[in-house]
Structures are given as C-alpha cells and as structure tokens.
Amino acid sequence: MNDRLVPGDNSLDPGIDSRAHNGEVMAFGNLNGGLRSGDLAHAAGVSPDTLRHYERLGILKRPPRTSNGYRVYSHDALDRVLLIQNALAVGFSLRELTSILSVRDRGGAPCRQVVELAAEKVLKLDEQIDQLTRLRNSLKQKVKEWNSLLGSLPKNGRAGLLESLGTKIDQNSTNERGAADENATGFLRTSDSGSCLRAKRNLVPNARSARKER
C-alpha cells in the first residue's frame, strides 16, 4: 500500500505537513520564543490583570504585539514578575518597588535603598512581635483566671467572661493588639496573602495580591 500523499488526497500527514498541525505551528511560531500573557501569568502564579497593572506602574515593560494582536513577553519578563512577587512576599510595597526598579532600569544601583527599606521593615516586625508577645501573655493570664472562675460555677452557669475584658485586661494591651493587627494587615496586604517564597521560575501563589491589584 502506497502511503504517499497525492494531489487532492484529503488524508492528513502525521508529520508537520499536516494541515491541523500547521495551524498550531503558525499560532505559536510568530511568538519568536516569547510568552503570551496567559503563559507568563501562569508561570509566575499571577493573573493577566496583575501583569497589566505592573505595566501601568512601569515595573514591567509593555510587550510588543504580533500581527494577530497577541501580547508577546520575553523570557526576561518572567524573571521580573517573580522578582516583584518575591519582594512583595517579604513586605516591600508596589510603591517602593516602583521607585527601586525605576532607578534600576535607568542603569542605577538602588541597593542601599533596598537595604534601608528592609531594615525599616525588620524594626516594624520587631515592634509587632513585642506587641503580640505582650498580648499573648495577657491573654494566657486571662485564660487561667477564666478557668478558675468556671471551676467555681455550677454547670451551665454564666460567668460574663467577655464583659470582664473591658476591666481586667490591661487597656494598653488592647490598644497594642489593635495597632499590631492593623500593621500586620498592611504587611500581609503588600506581601500578597497566601504568597509563598519559592525558587525562581516556580509558581508563586498570590491570590490576594492579584485580587487587590485588579
């Protein structure tokens, strides 16, 4: 049996001359080794909306488009997005990164700025840890008092435990808790909630960051 294709034969060659295969080659061949926005977003663990937000901030270079209108990023773009995600994960803000990367992209060396900002974040973390430690100690003492009180009550007796919080727990601890919560919330917001610092070119989860930046 002759397997050669002849003019007018409608069968498909299983090789790259197949009409179906050619369509796929044309779709991706025009990318010249680049990445579509969806591919880049998936590789970096962010949404395409996040990529566009980074472009508007100027921390990710706007990609060229193919004749078909596809946005094509270079592979360097993946390195940049992962750099941004990892910096967010340790507490840098997008505003800070915009300043840092602007200097870097102009050929400057913002290394001292990076160290200074990181040192400030360490001090803030130390303050939060101190506040949370004092709050924990106050709450541990309160739990002991409550257990003792409950031990003297009849079964199903009401002790008014929450009402006692306003007078028994040090008001300073309560205020510190609020400040710590606010600071911690801000820190988590900039570091992209649920984000994990992972090795380069691995997926970097950042669902909350993506939602925030849309």
C-alpha positions as a printed NumPy array, in Angstrom:
array([[  0.   ,   0.   ,   0.   ],
       [  1.374,   3.434,  -1.006],
       [  1.286,   5.899,   1.911],
       [  2.446,   8.908,  -0.138],
       [  0.057,  11.807,  -0.354],
       [ -1.09 ,  12.672,  -3.841],
       [ -2.704,  15.924,  -5.034],
       [ -6.306,  16.032,  -3.989],
       [ -5.823,  13.428,  -1.25 ],
       [ -7.767,  14.571,   1.852],
       [ -5.898,  12.379,   4.361],
       [ -3.66 ,  14.06 ,   6.94 ],
       [  0.076,  13.5  ,   7.109],
       [  1.015,  12.711,  10.743],
       [  4.099,  14.939,  10.408],
       [  4.465,  18.71 ,  10.47 ],
       [  2.982,  18.987,   6.975],
       [ -0.404,  18.115,   8.434],
       [ -2.883,  20.925,   7.878],
       [ -4.074,  20.688,  11.511],
       [ -0.503,  20.761,  12.82 ],
       [  0.409,  23.726,  10.625],
       [ -2.346,  25.753,  12.252],
       [ -0.785,  25.195,  15.664],
       [  2.711,  25.985,  14.41 ],
       [  1.507,  29.248,  12.912],
       [ -0.299,  30.189,  16.128],
       [  2.837,  29.84 ,  18.245],
       [  5.539,  30.26 ,  15.633],
       [  5.002,  34.001,  15.39 ],
       [  5.867,  34.429,  19.065],
       [  9.589,  34.087,  18.292],
       [ 10.242,  32.22 ,  21.515],
       [  8.268,  34.678,  23.642],
       [  5.417,  34.142,  26.079],
       [  1.779,  35.091,  25.748],
       [  0.279,  36.947,  28.685],
       [ -1.63 ,  33.858,  29.822],
       [  1.503,  31.714,  29.722],
       [  3.535,  34.295,  31.636],
       [  0.778,  34.769,  34.218],
       [  0.507,  31.002,  34.756],
       [  4.276,  30.549,  35.079],
       [  4.511,  33.374,  37.64 ],
       [  1.366,  32.425,  39.547],
       [ -0.442,  35.721,  38.949],
       [ -3.359,  36.857,  36.809],
       [ -3.115,  38.598,  33.42 ],
       [ -4.752,  41.606,  35.103],
       [ -1.823,  41.738,  37.511],
       [  0.608,  41.838,  34.586],
       [ -1.251,  44.774,  33.08 ],
       [ -1.241,  46.537,  36.453],
       [  2.522,  46.093,  36.684],
       [  2.835,  47.559,  33.194],
       [  0.798,  50.615,  34.205],
       [  3.082,  51.103,  37.213],
       [  6.112,  50.885,  34.952],
       [  7.697,  47.948,  36.764],
       [  7.06 ,  45.549,  33.872],
       [  7.92 ,  46.541,  30.326],
       [  4.956,  46.687,  27.96 ],
       [  5.319,  43.849,  25.455],
       [  5.079,  44.146,  21.674],
       [  2.173,  42.558,  19.849],
       [  2.13 ,  40.126,  16.963],
       [  0.274,  40.849,  13.756],
       [ -2.594,  38.846,  15.244],
       [ -2.719,  41.106,  18.299],
       [ -1.095,  38.726,  20.782],
       [  0.962,  40.32 ,  23.545],
       [  4.389,  38.655,  23.497],
       [  6.661,  38.896,  26.531],
       [ 10.323,  37.984,  26.56 ],
       [ 11.502,  35.33 ,  28.983],
       [ 13.156,  38.119,  30.982],
       [  9.643,  39.253,  31.868],
       [  9.17 ,  36.077,  33.92 ],
       [ 12.292,  36.91 ,  35.917],
       [ 10.934,  40.415,  36.567],
       [  7.482,  39.237,  37.673],
       [  8.982,  36.65 ,  40.026],
       [ 11.302,  39.312,  41.44 ],
       [  8.285,  41.521,  42.137],
       [  6.304,  38.681,  43.706],
       [  9.187,  37.632,  45.948],
       [  9.747,  41.23 ,  47.078],
       [  6.041,  41.619,  47.866],
       [  6.138,  38.379,  49.838],
       [  8.715,  39.773,  52.273],
       [  6.919,  43.068,  52.77 ],
       [  8.001,  45.502,  50.064],
       [  5.145,  47.557,  48.638],
       [  4.407,  48.179,  44.975],
       [  5.135,  51.876,  45.54 ],
       [  8.568,  51.03 ,  46.918],
       [  9.253,  48.617,  44.084],
       [  8.232,  51.228,  41.522],
       [ 10.889,  53.569,  42.909],
       [ 13.551,  50.88 ,  43.211],
       [ 13.023,  49.342,  39.787],
       [ 12.815,  52.75 ,  38.123],
       [ 16.334,  53.509,  39.337],
       [ 17.49 ,  50.048,  38.336],
       [ 16.007,  50.249,  34.849],
       [ 17.814,  53.558,  34.256],
       [ 21.118,  51.863,  34.982],
       [ 21.348,  52.936,  38.625],
       [ 22.123,  50.833,  41.679],
       [ 19.351,  51.167,  44.302],
       [ 20.999,  48.595,  46.588],
       [ 21.377,  50.94 ,  49.557],
       [ 17.73 ,  51.954,  49.244],
       [ 16.717,  48.294,  49.297],
       [ 18.774,  47.639,  52.44 ],
       [ 17.389,  50.717,  54.215],
       [ 13.798,  49.755,  53.439],
       [ 14.403,  46.166,  54.536],
       [ 15.975,  47.371,  57.799],
       [ 12.904,  49.53 ,  58.489],
       [ 10.675,  46.513,  57.952],
       [ 12.743,  44.477,  60.408],
       [ 12.237,  47.182,  63.064],
       [  8.486,  47.205,  62.426],
       [  8.371,  43.429,  62.668],
       [ 10.263,  43.574,  65.971],
       [  7.672,  46.041,  67.297],
       [  4.809,  43.841,  66.157],
       [  6.394,  40.764,  67.715],
       [  6.864,  42.62 ,  71.017],
       [  3.252,  43.825,  70.991],
       [  1.892,  40.402,  70.127],
       [  4.05 ,  38.759,  72.786],
       [  2.637,  41.059,  75.472],
       [ -0.867,  40.466,  74.205],
       [ -0.308,  36.7  ,  74.298],
       [  0.936,  36.87 ,  77.882],
       [ -2.079,  38.942,  78.952],
       [ -4.459,  36.548,  77.236],
       [ -2.76 ,  33.499,  78.779],
       [ -3.256,  35.035,  82.205],
       [ -6.878,  35.76 ,  81.39 ],
       [ -7.448,  32.141,  80.334],
       [ -6.109,  30.981,  83.703],
       [ -8.443,  33.362,  85.527],
       [-11.409,  32.231,  83.455],
       [-10.708,  28.545,  84.046],
       [-10.51 ,  29.202,  87.775],
       [-13.777,  31.135,  87.674],
       [-15.561,  28.443,  85.668],
       [-14.409,  25.821,  88.147],
       [-16.4  ,  27.581,  90.879],
       [-19.592,  27.931,  88.852],
       [-22.427,  25.427,  88.639],
       [-22.839,  23.579,  85.356],
       [-24.27 ,  25.837,  82.637],
       [-23.641,  28.866,  84.85 ],
       [-22.873,  32.13 ,  83.114],
       [-19.656,  33.91 ,  84.127],
       [-19.784,  37.012,  81.933],
       [-16.284,  36.33 ,  80.603],
       [-16.387,  38.738,  77.683],
       [-17.741,  41.517,  79.881],
       [-14.655,  41.136,  82.072],
       [-12.344,  42.   ,  79.184],
       [-13.095,  45.718,  79.464],
       [-11.856,  45.975,  83.035],
       [ -9.482,  43.079,  83.643],
       [ -7.19 ,  43.073,  80.639],
       [ -4.724,  45.928,  80.538],
       [ -6.12 ,  48.581,  78.227],
       [ -2.641,  49.175,  76.834],
       [ -2.521,  45.577,  75.681],
       [ -5.857,  46.018,  73.946],
       [ -4.609,  49.124,  72.175],
       [ -1.398,  47.381,  71.21 ],
       [ -3.388,  44.494,  69.809],
       [ -5.299,  46.877,  67.551],
       [ -2.101,  48.53 ,  66.354],
       [ -0.447,  45.179,  65.769],
       [ -3.465,  43.882,  63.859],
       [ -3.511,  46.973,  61.668],
       [  0.207,  46.752,  60.955],
       [  0.036,  43.033,  60.311],
       [ -2.891,  43.5  ,  57.94 ],
       [ -0.973,  46.107,  55.991],
       [  2.056,  43.855,  55.855],
       [  0.029,  40.916,  54.596],
       [ -1.677,  43.104,  52.023],
       [  1.611,  44.168,  50.479],
       [  3.132,  40.708,  50.707],
       [  0.242,  39.062,  48.863],
       [ -1.538,  36.926,  51.311],
       [ -1.007,  33.353,  50.879],
       [  2.132,  34.065,  48.836],
       [  4.983,  31.658,  49.281],
       [  8.591,  32.449,  48.52 ],
       [  9.649,  29.803,  46.088],
       [ 12.549,  29.027,  43.815],
       [ 12.921,  31.028,  40.641],
       [ 10.578,  30.036,  37.825],
       [  8.286,  28.102,  40.152],
       [  4.706,  29.085,  40.672],
       [  4.306,  31.829,  43.253],
       [  0.805,  31.772,  44.788],
       [ -0.601,  35.245,  45.306],
       [ -4.321,  35.155,  45.057],
       [ -4.964,  38.101,  47.381],
       [ -2.34 ,  40.297,  45.676],
       [ -3.864,  39.633,  42.291],
       [ -7.34 ,  40.499,  43.58 ],
       [ -6.083,  43.654,  45.221],
       [ -4.268,  44.865,  42.118],
       [ -7.058,  44.332,  39.645]])
